[in-house]
Amino acid sequence: MHLLGSCPLRGAIAIILFSSAVHAIELDITNEQSIKDAASTSTYAMMKYYYGNETGQIPGAFPDKWWEGAPLFLALLEYWHFTGDTTYNEELSVGLQWQSGTDGDYMPSNYSSYLGNDDQMFWGLAAMTAAEFSLPDRPTGFSWLSLAQGVFNTQIKRWDTSSCGGGLRWQIWPYQSGYAMKNAISNGGLFQLSARLARYTGDAIYLQWANKIWDWSLSSPLLSNSTWNVADSTDVDNDCATQGNAQWTYNYGTYLMGAAYMYNYTNGTTQTQWLTAVNGLLNATFDNFFITGGIIEDYYCEPAENCNNNEILFKGLTSSWLALTALLVPSTFDSILAKLQTSGQAAAASCTGHSNGTCGVQWYKSTWDGWMGMEEQISATKVFTSNLINFKKSAPVTSTTGGNSTSNPTAGEDDTTASSQETTAITTADRAGAGIVTAVFVAGWIGLMSFMMVGG
């Protein structure tokens, strides 16, 4: 993920883009049509930033922030799934396919030289969601399920036992800043993807890897099953003896989501284990991030007003994962819905910028805070559609409950470069692209050493 600075009113040209007649968002959180209308307004504003559907542009491409195409398409998938509005489905389907790469593993040649494992993983989760929501496979190209399988197959080859007893590194290539880190979103994301593939396909290999990644995470400083703390990162250079304990919603959310899928898929004693994990992570998420007025907040950046583009997306991603957790683990439904409703109302109140539905970052202020951008619109859209679980309560499908995306267990296996540790000639642009962020950019991570603790 690229580190792109954000500031109030960033991207002033966006003011021009929002000049069309779109009204400020009004939301009755108990009314299905009102929520759909709010989601429609924020989605329309979100798509003003997308040019991949225009002549001469590349579908799904965000040259300076490629990973953000995945949250955008996730928001469109959820919007279509929960509202039934197919307005954006062709753009969604084309873009999600276009960026898949020649080997069907989301390692497109234009970006693969500076990707992080988390960047690729998010596209895999988007494809997995398309399969689980029964978005029709395209008549040519790769199926949605096979794209998720392609990401899984390339990422497990990068499982690194040379340090820390296992785990994925943050970055794919040794020349990248941050290659010496193993982090929560990369490992938690692969855990989530593995759990979802296990549930959808029933294949044992995915279940084995989900358990393996979970167990390794618990053995590392990243995840504690006593406090349910989720740390952002750990350092390969000291064999993962310390943790960068920055706190971000999506680190908790991705492990929570994976545990929810494992609960839903398993039974007996194993299911009890996963319910304990779901409850522990859920309570920690509530306690840590639903602070002011019970509204979701990434408090590491919001009060100081220094969130970057990536960080603005985190609570939107987490909102969607909370919603699916509620559907997969019914005992959590009421508590999650209450939090989503409070946050959704606050988000709508933040969408009064320029009197056209422009949404802000600090939802807890319940008014527009002067921030604007695609990321703000994505997160608002995702929290609105998440509230529609109150009216559409069916869990994502599997291959035996209505899913029809074609499986290819060997997807991505022909990509001989996806897991190579050999460096090639690196251009200046490649090196610039290698400055990628998850939750803490390497320079910022050094500055956060005061948050580091020994052990888990």
C-alpha positions as semicolon CSV with decimal commas, in nm:
position;residue;x (nm);y (nm);z (nm)
1;M;0,000;0,000;0,000
2;H;0,136;0,338;-0,090
3;L;0,184;0,610;0,166
4;L;-0,008;0,908;0,034
5;G;-0,044;1,203;0,265
6;S;-0,390;1,337;0,339
7;C;-0,500;1,674;0,463
8;P;-0,833;1,859;0,497
9;L;-0,979;1,940;0,155
10;R;-0,714;1,728;-0,016
11;G;-0,764;1,700;-0,387
12;A;-0,927;2,039;-0,435
13;I;-1,022;1,945;-0,788
14;A;-1,268;1,701;-0,638
15;I;-1,489;1,999;-0,551
16;I;-1,552;2,041;-0,921
17;L;-1,630;1,672;-0,960
18;F;-1,905;1,693;-0,702
19;S;-2,085;1,982;-0,867
20;S;-2,372;1,763;-0,991
21;A;-2,699;1,766;-0,805
22;V;-2,652;1,515;-0,528
23;H;-2,815;1,595;-0,198
24;A;-2,668;1,569;0,148
25;I;-2,726;1,233;0,306
26;E;-3,023;1,188;0,535
27;L;-3,056;0,856;0,710
28;D;-3,324;0,677;0,909
29;I;-3,121;0,384;1,036
30;T;-3,435;0,177;1,099
31;N;-3,569;0,218;0,745
32;E;-3,439;-0,011;0,472
33;Q;-3,509;0,227;0,184
34;S;-3,349;0,517;0,369
35;I;-3,029;0,316;0,415
36;K;-3,033;0,213;0,050
37;D;-3,075;0,577;-0,051
38;A;-2,783;0,681;0,170
39;A;-2,568;0,407;0,019
40;S;-2,672;0,513;-0,331
41;T;-2,569;0,872;-0,265
42;S;-2,231;0,784;-0,117
43;T;-2,161;0,526;-0,388
44;Y;-2,236;0,780;-0,660
45;A;-1,993;1,022;-0,494
46;M;-1,736;0,744;-0,456
47;M;-1,750;0,657;-0,825
48;K;-1,675;1,017;-0,922
49;Y;-1,316;0,930;-0,839
50;Y;-1,308;0,624;-1,065
51;Y;-1,190;0,673;-1,422
52;G;-1,140;0,312;-1,527
53;N;-1,470;0,313;-1,715
54;E;-1,366;0,601;-1,941
55;T;-1,222;0,580;-2,292
56;G;-0,845;0,546;-2,283
57;Q;-0,834;0,454;-1,914
58;I;-0,744;0,117;-1,759
59;P;-1,024;-0,066;-1,573
60;G;-0,952;-0,111;-1,204
61;A;-0,625;0,081;-1,218
62;F;-0,510;0,326;-0,954
63;P;-0,146;0,380;-1,057
64;D;-0,035;0,548;-0,733
65;K;-0,245;0,335;-0,498
66;W;-0,322;0,009;-0,675
67;W;-0,447;-0,173;-0,367
68;E;-0,732;0,077;-0,322
69;G;-0,910;-0,069;-0,621
70;A;-0,989;-0,369;-0,402
71;P;-1,175;-0,172;-0,129
72;L;-1,357;0,020;-0,404
73;F;-1,477;-0,301;-0,567
74;L;-1,558;-0,453;-0,227
75;A;-1,780;-0,152;-0,162
76;L;-1,950;-0,201;-0,499
77;L;-1,999;-0,573;-0,431
78;E;-2,160;-0,502;-0,095
79;Y;-2,369;-0,222;-0,242
80;W;-2,508;-0,450;-0,511
81;H;-2,554;-0,747;-0,275
82;F;-2,745;-0,560;-0,008
83;T;-2,941;-0,310;-0,221
84;G;-3,002;-0,509;-0,540
85;D;-2,895;-0,209;-0,750
86;T;-2,694;-0,334;-1,051
87;T;-2,593;0,012;-1,175
88;Y;-2,220;-0,045;-1,124
89;N;-2,198;-0,420;-1,182
90;E;-2,041;-0,406;-1,525
91;E;-1,770;-0,163;-1,413
92;L;-1,715;-0,380;-1,107
93;S;-1,691;-0,703;-1,302
94;V;-1,464;-0,563;-1,574
95;G;-1,226;-0,394;-1,330
96;L;-1,204;-0,691;-1,096
97;Q;-1,113;-0,912;-1,390
98;W;-0,882;-0,666;-1,567
99;Q;-0,637;-0,636;-1,277
100;S;-0,608;-1,011;-1,223
101;G;-0,277;-1,049;-1,409
102;T;-0,192;-1,298;-1,682
103;D;-0,170;-1,587;-1,435
104;G;-0,490;-1,514;-1,244
105;D;-0,333;-1,431;-0,907
106;Y;-0,352;-1,051;-0,887
107;M;0,015;-1,001;-0,969
108;P;-0,028;-0,771;-1,271
109;S;0,301;-0,683;-1,441
110;N;0,249;-0,308;-1,406
111;Y;0,249;-0,330;-1,026
112;S;0,398;-0,662;-0,918
113;S;0,751;-0,527;-0,867
114;Y;0,647;-0,323;-0,563
115;L;0,348;-0,501;-0,413
116;G;0,310;-0,603;-0,053
117;N;0,146;-0,928;0,047
118;D;-0,141;-0,726;0,189
119;D;-0,195;-0,544;-0,143
120;Q;-0,238;-0,871;-0,332
121;M;-0,441;-1,021;-0,049
122;F;-0,708;-0,749;-0,061
123;W;-0,774;-0,820;-0,427
124;G;-0,802;-1,188;-0,339
125;L;-1,062;-1,103;-0,074
126;A;-1,255;-0,897;-0,329
127;A;-1,263;-1,193;-0,569
128;M;-1,364;-1,424;-0,283
129;T;-1,650;-1,188;-0,197
130;A;-1,763;-1,189;-0,560
131;A;-1,784;-1,570;-0,545
132;E;-1,966;-1,567;-0,210
133;F;-2,217;-1,308;-0,332
134;S;-2,272;-1,503;-0,657
135;L;-2,156;-1,231;-0,891
136;P;-2,166;-1,410;-1,228
137;D;-1,827;-1,519;-1,356
138;R;-1,729;-1,335;-1,673
139;P;-1,769;-1,537;-1,993
140;T;-1,395;-1,513;-2,060
141;G;-1,102;-1,484;-1,823
142;F;-1,073;-1,620;-1,471
143;S;-1,354;-1,716;-1,237
144;W;-1,382;-1,522;-0,912
145;L;-1,314;-1,831;-0,705
146;S;-1,005;-1,921;-0,906
147;L;-0,866;-1,570;-0,856
148;A;-0,899;-1,609;-0,480
149;Q;-0,733;-1,951;-0,512
150;G;-0,454;-1,798;-0,720
151;V;-0,377;-1,546;-0,447
152;F;-0,378;-1,821;-0,186
153;N;-0,147;-2,045;-0,391
154;T;0,112;-1,774;-0,450
155;Q;0,105;-1,647;-0,093
156;I;0,154;-1,980;0,083
157;K;0,473;-2,022;-0,122
158;R;0,602;-1,711;0,055
159;W;0,542;-1,855;0,401
160;D;0,877;-1,780;0,559
161;T;1,024;-2,029;0,805
162;S;1,371;-1,875;0,790
163;S;1,274;-1,646;1,078
164;C;1,016;-1,635;1,356
165;G;0,909;-1,993;1,290
166;G;0,690;-1,893;0,997
167;G;0,465;-1,612;0,887
168;L;0,430;-1,386;0,586
169;R;0,656;-1,089;0,550
170;W;0,488;-0,755;0,488
171;Q;0,653;-0,702;0,151
172;I;0,710;-0,954;-0,124
173;W;1,051;-0,845;-0,251
174;P;1,377;-0,808;-0,054
175;Y;1,452;-0,463;-0,197
176;Q;1,134;-0,317;-0,047
177;S;1,127;-0,108;0,266
178;G;0,947;-0,315;0,525
179;Y;1,064;-0,653;0,397
180;A;1,207;-0,719;0,745
181;M;0,862;-0,697;0,903
182;K;0,587;-0,954;0,948
183;N;0,256;-0,787;1,010
184;A;-0,099;-0,851;1,119
185;I;-0,286;-0,748;0,806
186;S;-0,080;-0,973;0,575
187;N;-0,101;-1,278;0,803
188;G;-0,453;-1,206;0,924
189;G;-0,561;-1,145;0,566
190;L;-0,424;-1,480;0,448
191;F;-0,587;-1,645;0,749
192;Q;-0,919;-1,489;0,652
193;L;-0,883;-1,587;0,286
194;S;-0,792;-1,945;0,383
195;A;-1,093;-1,973;0,615
196;R;-1,326;-1,841;0,347
197;L;-1,188;-2,079;0,085
198;A;-1,226;-2,367;0,331
199;R;-1,591;-2,284;0,393
200;Y;-1,672;-2,224;0,027
201;T;-1,499;-2,526;-0,124
202;G;-1,480;-2,776;0,163
203;D;-1,120;-2,857;0,059
204;A;-0,898;-2,965;0,348
205;I;-0,590;-2,776;0,231
206;Y;-0,752;-2,441;0,306
207;L;-0,865;-2,550;0,651
208;Q;-0,514;-2,674;0,729
209;W;-0,361;-2,343;0,631
210;A;-0,617;-2,141;0,823
211;N;-0,530;-2,332;1,139
212;K;-0,158;-2,304;1,064
213;I;-0,168;-1,928;1,018
214;W;-0,381;-1,880;1,329
215;D;-0,150;-2,093;1,542
216;W;0,157;-1,910;1,415
217;S;-0,005;-1,573;1,483
218;L;-0,072;-1,678;1,841
219;S;0,291;-1,788;1,878
220;S;0,412;-1,451;1,751
221;P;0,372;-1,108;1,910
222;L;0,096;-1,023;1,661
223;L;-0,200;-1,191;1,834
224;S;-0,279;-1,273;2,196
225;N;-0,560;-1,510;2,295
226;S;-0,547;-1,393;2,654
227;T;-0,585;-1,016;2,606
228;W;-0,694;-1,038;2,240
229;N;-0,454;-0,761;2,157
230;V;-0,364;-0,746;1,787
231;A;-0,032;-0,574;1,722
232;D;0,042;-0,416;1,388
233;S;0,381;-0,571;1,321
234;T;0,686;-0,757;1,442
235;D;1,052;-0,747;1,338
236;V;1,232;-1,028;1,157
237;D;1,574;-0,889;1,252
238;N;1,522;-0,982;1,618
239;D;1,337;-1,304;1,534
240;C;1,001;-1,145;1,614
241;A;1,086;-1,077;1,979
242;T;0,912;-0,739;1,980
243;Q;0,595;-0,586;1,847
244;G;0,499;-0,257;1,688
245;N;0,181;-0,224;1,888
246;A;0,006;0,044;1,684
247;Q;-0,368;-0,018;1,704
248;W;-0,580;-0,019;1,389
249;T;-0,934;-0,140;1,335
250;Y;-0,861;-0,357;1,033
251;N;-0,597;-0,565;1,207
252;Y;-0,860;-0,675;1,457
253;G;-1,125;-0,699;1,187
254;T;-0,937;-0,935;0,958
255;Y;-0,863;-1,187;1,234
256;L;-1,222;-1,154;1,361
257;M;-1,359;-1,220;1,014
258;G;-1,145;-1,528;0,969
259;A;-1,248;-1,663;1,308
260;A;-1,614;-1,606;1,220
261;Y;-1,577;-1,809;0,901
262;M;-1,400;-2,084;1,094
263;Y;-1,682;-2,088;1,350
264;N;-1,946;-2,108;1,079
265;Y;-1,764;-2,386;0,894
266;T;-1,658;-2,608;1,183
267;N;-1,851;-2,789;1,453
268;G;-1,815;-2,950;1,795
269;T;-1,515;-2,865;2,011
270;T;-1,344;-2,680;1,729
271;Q;-1,647;-2,457;1,683
272;T;-1,639;-2,372;2,054
273;Q;-1,275;-2,267;2,016
274;W;-1,365;-2,034;1,733
275;L;-1,660;-1,886;1,918
276;T;-1,423;-1,797;2,202
277;A;-1,195;-1,629;1,949
278;V;-1,483;-1,439;1,787
279;N;-1,609;-1,313;2,122
280;G;-1,262;-1,218;2,242
281;L;-1,173;-1,025;1,927
282;L;-1,516;-0,867;1,903
283;N;-1,509;-0,739;2,260
284;A;-1,156;-0,604;2,209
285;T;-1,270;-0,429;1,891
286;F;-1,565;-0,272;2,069
287;D;-1,353;-0,163;2,366
288;N;-1,066;-0,024;2,160
289;F;-1,233;0,146;1,868
290;F;-1,592;0,238;1,950
291;I;-1,493;0,522;2,177
292;T;-1,672;0,855;2,144
293;G;-2,046;0,793;2,157
294;G;-1,998;0,428;2,062
295;I;-1,887;0,527;1,710
296;I;-1,607;0,344;1,529
297;E;-1,282;0,540;1,520
298;D;-0,920;0,479;1,423
299;Y;-0,789;0,677;1,715
300;Y;-0,424;0,654;1,613
301;C;-0,484;0,916;1,346
302;E;-0,832;1,069;1,362
303;P;-0,805;1,302;1,664
304;A;-0,470;1,434;1,538
305;E;-0,616;1,472;1,189
306;N;-0,319;1,305;1,025
307;C;-0,481;0,996;0,869
308;N;-0,338;0,897;0,534
309;N;-0,547;0,755;0,252
310;N;-0,491;0,397;0,365
311;E;-0,595;0,461;0,723
312;I;-0,919;0,630;0,618
313;L;-1,024;0,297;0,464
314;F;-0,957;0,082;0,770
315;K;-1,282;0,134;0,960
316;G;-1,486;0,093;0,642
317;L;-1,327;-0,245;0,584
318;T;-1,384;-0,335;0,948
319;S;-1,749;-0,229;0,933
320;S;-1,812;-0,476;0,650
321;W;-1,628;-0,754;0,833
322;L;-1,834;-0,686;1,143
323;A;-2,153;-0,713;0,938
324;L;-2,054;-1,050;0,790
325;T;-1,945;-1,171;1,133
326;A;-2,296;-1,096;1,257
327;L;-2,441;-1,312;0,980
328;L;-2,194;-1,597;1,028
329;V;-2,213;-1,601;1,409
330;P;-2,575;-1,521;1,497
331;S;-2,503;-1,480;1,869
332;T;-2,311;-1,162;1,782
333;F;-2,581;-1,011;1,563
334;D;-2,753;-0,779;1,808
335;S;-2,440;-0,630;1,959
336;I;-2,278;-0,575;1,620
337;L;-2,590;-0,424;1,465
338;A;-2,619;-0,173;1,749
339;K;-2,261;-0,055;1,689
340;L;-2,312;-0,039;1,313
341;Q;-2,631;0,162;1,352
342;T;-2,468;0,420;1,579
343;S;-2,170;0,449;1,347
344;G;-2,387;0,461;1,035
345;Q;-2,592;0,748;1,170
346;A;-2,277;0,938;1,261
347;A;-2,123;0,872;0,919
348;A;-2,433;1,007;0,747
349;A;-2,414;1,321;0,961
350;S;-2,056;1,367;0,837
351;C;-2,171;1,361;0,474
352;T;-2,284;1,723;0,447
353;G;-1,978;1,864;0,272
354;H;-2,055;2,101;-0,017
355;S;-2,425;2,009;0,024
356;N;-2,376;1,716;-0,210
357;G;-2,305;1,412;0,004
358;T;-1,933;1,466;0,057
359;C;-1,837;1,257;0,361
360;G;-1,568;1,319;0,621
361;V;-1,339;1,107;0,837
362;Q;-1,423;1,185;1,199
363;W;-1,771;1,038;1,214
364;Y;-1,789;1,093;1,589
365;K;-1,816;1,468;1,522
366;S;-2,151;1,404;1,348
367;T;-2,079;1,686;1,106
368;W;-1,854;1,732;0,806
369;D;-1,493;1,780;0,919
370;G;-1,355;1,928;0,597
371;W;-1,199;1,606;0,466
372;M;-1,294;1,466;0,129
373;G;-1,180;1,196;-0,112
374;M;-1,253;0,854;-0,256
375;E;-1,145;0,684;0,065
376;E;-1,395;0,878;0,275
377;Q;-1,674;0,781;0,034
378;I;-1,572;0,415;0,032
379;S;-1,581;0,390;0,412
380;A;-1,915;0,569;0,434
381;T;-2,064;0,342;0,167
382;K;-1,941;0,034;0,350
383;V;-2,089;0,133;0,685
384;F;-2,423;0,216;0,519
385;T;-2,447;-0,117;0,336
386;S;-2,334;-0,298;0,652
387;N;-2,650;-0,177;0,823
388;L;-2,861;-0,358;0,564
389;I;-2,787;-0,687;0,742
390;N;-3,091;-0,592;0,949
391;F;-3,303;-0,660;0,641
392;K;-3,100;-0,920;0,449
393;K;-2,978;-1,176;0,700
394;S;-2,850;-1,459;0,482
395;A;-2,484;-1,555;0,519
396;P;-2,251;-1,564;0,214
397;V;-2,303;-1,871;-0,002
398;T;-2,077;-2,171;-0,053
399;S;-2,035;-2,413;-0,343
400;T;-2,314;-2,624;-0,192
401;T;-2,555;-2,344;-0,098
402;G;-2,587;-2,155;-0,425
403;G;-2,233;-2,055;-0,518
404;N;-2,148;-2,134;-0,879
405;S;-1,807;-1,979;-0,940
406;T;-1,572;-2,229;-1,106
407;S;-1,299;-2,378;-0,890
408;N;-0,936;-2,413;-1,000
409;P;-0,723;-2,546;-0,712
410;T;-0,402;-2,497;-0,914
411;A;-0,471;-2,133;-1,005
412;G;-0,161;-1,918;-1,010
413;E;0,075;-2,214;-1,012
414;D;0,212;-2,115;-1,354
415;D;0,326;-1,778;-1,221
416;T;0,693;-1,859;-1,169
417;T;0,780;-1,503;-1,069
418;A;0,516;-1,444;-0,803
419;S;0,718;-1,592;-0,520
420;S;1,073;-1,537;-0,642
421;Q;1,318;-1,380;-0,402
422;E;1,552;-1,289;-0,685
423;T;1,578;-0,920;-0,766
424;T;1,582;-0,789;-1,119
425;A;1,694;-0,451;-1,250
426;I;1,505;-0,202;-1,036
427;T;1,408;0,135;-1,173
428;T;1,374;0,456;-0,977
429;A;0,998;0,424;-1,012
430;D;1,011;0,074;-0,867
431;R;1,203;0,197;-0,566
432;A;0,956;0,478;-0,515
433;G;0,673;0,229;-0,542
434;A;0,835;0,012;-0,282
435;G;0,756;0,268;-0,014
436;I;0,440;0,087;0,086
437;V;0,229;0,124;0,398
438;T;0,007;-0,109;0,593
439;A;-0,059;0,066;0,917
440;V;0,286;0,195;0,986
441;F;0,526;0,303;0,715
442;V;0,880;0,200;0,798
443;A;0,992;0,552;0,886
444;G;0,681;0,597;1,094
445;W;0,733;0,255;1,245
446;I;1,071;0,362;1,373
447;G;0,903;0,663;1,528
448;L;0,660;0,431;1,701
449;M;0,927;0,232;1,880
450;S;0,798;0,374;2,204
451;F;0,494;0,156;2,154
452;M;0,695;-0,159;2,120
453;M;0,690;-0,424;2,388
454;V;0,883;-0,742;2,433
455;G;0,686;-1,063;2,382
456;G;0,320;-1,115;2,298
